[in-house]
């Protein structure tokens, strides 16, 4: 249950004027920019220990400083800027129904492959710690993905799934909405192209939990199951026993990841879910007794080697691999990108394209499965 204090914080956040937002946000942004400038000034004398470009180092320094504020408004502002200011002329966005905040995102007809080898439908659930983000905050990334697939002769479009945010809408509201959209997609949308589902961070949690609920209710027969699931930096264990909740971040993650390790636990328990509910497998899908029947093809898990959630993701990957090896779960593959941070494939950071090959190979396998 969300605390009275959290709801009071929401009320205070909604009463903020533009001046209030400026007073809170400008010093944080200035502090982040100062850290980035200090990094830039030191560059002639040292190389980044993880091999990051100066662009990557400066951008992540700003993000790390801004997100270190335990402020709902600041978190939401950062995520909204990521997508709300982006208008891409080569992209077509269409709501799945009048008034819906879930959008189909596709390339303009002249940018799609003229003679495609095949088509894919991709449903993706955004992250944001269950408290921030929207179905439009990865539109720049989706544009890159669609162009990459088009270059490979794959005609794809992406359903970017909207869900309500905590603390106004705590667990299980977001999960229930994702489940509703997925049910519509597999049973009512009329889509005929092979389906790949995906999500990052909190979105991967909601995606897996929704698939499990559909499966357990008998609403995910083999013919309706996705060809594959792409889980990017999945936040799939919210229980008090998880590494995220019970231990401090590894030194590398605490130093390099933009997610503030000291606040992640607080955000989950303060804004989203109670300890009791967090042990439910539909809230922490890493605890599902079985992964069988969630997808008809393959699960690919991708994460960064220096991210805060890495220990829990590795434990989840170990369970998936065991299920795959025993024949009691889907095919599973994994890629831990050395030196990369939380949800790195979504951030359009310079240099990360060299780590993306496993994702495109996964899409190729889904197309040909």
Secondary structure, 3 states (H helix, E strand, C coil): CCCHHHHHHHHHHHHCCHHHHHHHHHHHHHHHHHHHHHHHHHHHHCCCCCCCCHHHHHHHHHHHHHHCCCCHHHHHHHHHHHHHCCCCCCEEEEECCCCCCCEEEEECHHHCCCCCCEEEEEEEECCCCCCCCCCCCCHHHHHHHHHHHHHCCEEEEEEEECCCCCCCCCCCHHHHHHHHHHHHHHHCCCCCCEEEEEEECHHHHHHHHHHHHHHHCCCCCHHHCEEEEEEECCCCCCCCCCHHHHCCCCHHHHHHCCCCHHHHHHHHHHHHCCHHHHCCCCCCHHHCCCCCCCEEEEEEEEEECCCCCHHHHHHHHHHHHHHHHHCCCCEEEEEEECCCCCCHHHCCCCCHHHHCHHHHHHHHHHHHC
